[in-house]
Amino acid sequence: VGYIEIIMVSLVVKNILRALYHRAVVYALIL
């Protein structure tokens, strides 16, 4: 496993977690 693959995976995970976090915040504001 190369460093590039690790960086790519970490970026994808960060984007997913960030999207879930923002969605949770939006739902919290709506509710």
C-alpha distance matrix in Angstrom:
0.0 3.8 6.8 8.3 6.5 7.3 10.6 11.4 11.1 13.1 15.6 16.1 16.7 19.0 20.9 21.5 22.7 24.8 26.4 27.2 28.7 30.9 32.0 33.0 34.9 36.7 37.7 38.9 41.0 42.4 43.3
3.8 0.0 3.8 5.4 5.4 6.5 8.8 10.1 11.0 12.5 14.5 15.7 16.9 18.5 20.3 21.5 22.8 24.4 26.1 27.4 28.7 30.5 32.0 33.2 34.8 36.5 37.9 39.1 40.9 42.5 43.6
6.8 3.8 0.0 3.8 5.4 5.1 6.1 8.6 9.9 10.5 12.2 14.3 15.3 16.3 18.3 20.0 20.9 22.2 24.2 25.7 26.6 28.3 30.1 31.3 32.6 34.4 36.0 37.1 38.7 40.5 41.7
8.3 5.4 3.8 0.0 3.8 5.4 5.1 6.1 8.6 9.9 10.5 12.3 14.2 15.2 16.5 18.4 20.0 20.9 22.5 24.4 25.5 26.9 28.6 30.2 31.4 32.9 34.6 36.0 37.4 39.0 40.5
6.5 5.4 5.4 3.8 0.0 3.8 5.4 5.0 6.1 8.5 9.9 10.6 12.3 14.1 15.4 16.6 18.3 19.8 21.1 22.6 24.1 25.8 27.0 28.5 30.2 31.6 33.0 34.5 36.2 37.6 38.9
7.3 6.5 5.1 5.4 3.8 0.0 3.8 5.5 5.2 6.1 8.6 10.0 10.5 12.1 14.2 15.4 16.4 18.0 19.9 21.1 22.2 24.2 25.7 26.8 28.3 30.2 31.5 32.6 34.5 36.1 37.2
10.6 8.8 6.1 5.1 5.4 3.8 0.0 3.8 5.5 5.1 6.1 8.6 9.9 10.4 12.2 14.2 15.3 16.2 18.2 19.9 20.7 22.3 24.2 25.5 26.7 28.4 30.1 31.2 32.7 34.5 35.9
11.4 10.1 8.6 6.1 5.0 5.5 3.8 0.0 3.8 5.5 5.2 6.3 8.7 9.9 10.7 12.4 14.3 15.3 16.6 18.5 19.9 21.2 22.6 24.4 25.8 27.1 28.7 30.2 31.7 33.1 34.6
11.1 11.0 9.9 8.6 6.1 5.2 5.5 3.8 0.0 3.8 5.4 5.1 6.2 8.6 9.9 10.6 12.2 14.1 15.3 16.5 18.2 20.0 21.1 22.5 24.3 25.8 27.0 28.4 30.3 31.6 32.8
13.1 12.5 10.5 9.9 8.5 6.1 5.1 5.5 3.8 0.0 3.8 5.5 5.1 6.1 8.6 9.9 10.5 12.0 14.1 15.3 16.2 18.1 19.8 20.9 22.3 24.2 25.6 26.6 28.4 30.2 31.3
15.6 14.5 12.2 10.5 9.9 8.6 6.1 5.2 5.4 3.8 0.0 3.8 5.4 5.0 6.1 8.6 9.9 10.4 12.2 14.2 15.1 16.3 18.2 19.8 20.9 22.4 24.2 25.5 26.9 28.5 30.1
16.1 15.7 14.3 12.3 10.6 10.0 8.6 6.3 5.1 5.5 3.8 0.0 3.8 5.4 5.1 6.2 8.6 9.8 10.6 12.3 14.1 15.4 16.5 18.3 20.0 21.1 22.6 24.3 25.8 27.0 28.5
16.7 16.9 15.3 14.2 12.3 10.5 9.9 8.7 6.2 5.1 5.4 3.8 0.0 3.8 5.4 5.1 6.1 8.4 9.8 10.6 12.1 14.2 15.3 16.4 18.3 19.9 21.0 22.3 24.3 25.7 26.7
19.0 18.5 16.3 15.2 14.1 12.1 10.4 9.9 8.6 6.1 5.0 5.4 3.8 0.0 3.8 5.5 5.2 5.9 8.5 9.9 10.3 12.1 14.1 15.2 16.3 18.2 19.9 20.8 22.4 24.2 25.5
20.9 20.3 18.3 16.5 15.4 14.2 12.2 10.7 9.9 8.6 6.1 5.1 5.4 3.8 0.0 3.8 5.5 5.0 6.1 8.6 9.8 10.5 12.1 14.1 15.3 16.4 18.3 19.8 21.1 22.5 24.2
21.5 21.5 20.0 18.4 16.6 15.4 14.2 12.4 10.6 9.9 8.6 6.2 5.1 5.5 3.8 0.0 3.8 5.4 5.1 6.2 8.5 10.0 10.6 12.2 14.3 15.4 16.5 18.2 20.0 21.1 22.4
22.7 22.8 20.9 20.0 18.3 16.4 15.3 14.3 12.2 10.5 9.9 8.6 6.1 5.2 5.5 3.8 0.0 3.8 5.5 5.1 6.0 8.6 9.8 10.4 12.2 14.2 15.3 16.3 18.3 19.9 20.8
24.8 24.4 22.2 20.9 19.8 18.0 16.2 15.3 14.1 12.0 10.4 9.8 8.4 5.9 5.0 5.4 3.8 0.0 3.8 5.5 5.0 6.2 8.5 9.8 10.6 12.3 14.2 15.2 16.6 18.4 19.9
26.4 26.1 24.2 22.5 21.1 19.9 18.2 16.6 15.3 14.1 12.2 10.6 9.8 8.5 6.1 5.1 5.5 3.8 0.0 3.8 5.4 5.2 6.1 8.6 9.9 10.6 12.3 14.2 15.4 16.5 18.2
27.2 27.4 25.7 24.4 22.6 21.1 19.9 18.5 16.5 15.3 14.2 12.3 10.6 9.9 8.6 6.2 5.1 5.5 3.8 0.0 3.8 5.5 5.1 6.1 8.6 9.9 10.5 12.1 14.2 15.3 16.3
28.7 28.7 26.6 25.5 24.1 22.2 20.7 19.9 18.2 16.2 15.1 14.1 12.1 10.3 9.8 8.5 6.0 5.0 5.4 3.8 0.0 3.8 5.4 5.1 6.2 8.7 9.9 10.5 12.4 14.3 15.3
30.9 30.5 28.3 26.9 25.8 24.2 22.3 21.2 20.0 18.1 16.3 15.4 14.2 12.1 10.5 10.0 8.6 6.2 5.2 5.5 3.8 0.0 3.8 5.4 5.0 6.2 8.7 9.8 10.6 12.4 14.2
32.0 32.0 30.1 28.6 27.0 25.7 24.2 22.6 21.1 19.8 18.2 16.5 15.3 14.1 12.1 10.6 9.8 8.5 6.1 5.1 5.4 3.8 0.0 3.8 5.4 5.1 6.2 8.5 9.9 10.6 12.2
33.0 33.2 31.3 30.2 28.5 26.8 25.5 24.4 22.5 20.9 19.8 18.3 16.4 15.2 14.1 12.2 10.4 9.8 8.6 6.1 5.1 5.4 3.8 0.0 3.8 5.5 5.1 6.1 8.6 9.9 10.4
34.9 34.8 32.6 31.4 30.2 28.3 26.7 25.8 24.3 22.3 20.9 20.0 18.3 16.3 15.3 14.3 12.2 10.6 9.9 8.6 6.2 5.0 5.4 3.8 0.0 3.8 5.5 5.0 6.2 8.6 9.8
36.7 36.5 34.4 32.9 31.6 30.2 28.4 27.1 25.8 24.2 22.4 21.1 19.9 18.2 16.4 15.4 14.2 12.3 10.6 9.9 8.7 6.2 5.1 5.5 3.8 0.0 3.8 5.4 5.1 6.2 8.6
37.7 37.9 36.0 34.6 33.0 31.5 30.1 28.7 27.0 25.6 24.2 22.6 21.0 19.9 18.3 16.5 15.3 14.2 12.3 10.5 9.9 8.7 6.2 5.1 5.5 3.8 0.0 3.8 5.4 5.0 6.0
38.9 39.1 37.1 36.0 34.5 32.6 31.2 30.2 28.4 26.6 25.5 24.3 22.3 20.8 19.8 18.2 16.3 15.2 14.2 12.1 10.5 9.8 8.5 6.1 5.0 5.4 3.8 0.0 3.8 5.5 5.2
41.0 40.9 38.7 37.4 36.2 34.5 32.7 31.7 30.3 28.4 26.9 25.8 24.3 22.4 21.1 20.0 18.3 16.6 15.4 14.2 12.4 10.6 9.9 8.6 6.2 5.1 5.4 3.8 0.0 3.8 5.5
42.4 42.5 40.5 39.0 37.6 36.1 34.5 33.1 31.6 30.2 28.5 27.0 25.7 24.2 22.5 21.1 19.9 18.4 16.5 15.3 14.3 12.4 10.6 9.9 8.6 6.2 5.0 5.5 3.8 0.0 3.8
43.3 43.6 41.7 40.5 38.9 37.2 35.9 34.6 32.8 31.3 30.1 28.5 26.7 25.5 24.2 22.4 20.8 19.9 18.2 16.3 15.3 14.2 12.2 10.4 9.8 8.6 6.0 5.2 5.5 3.8 0.0
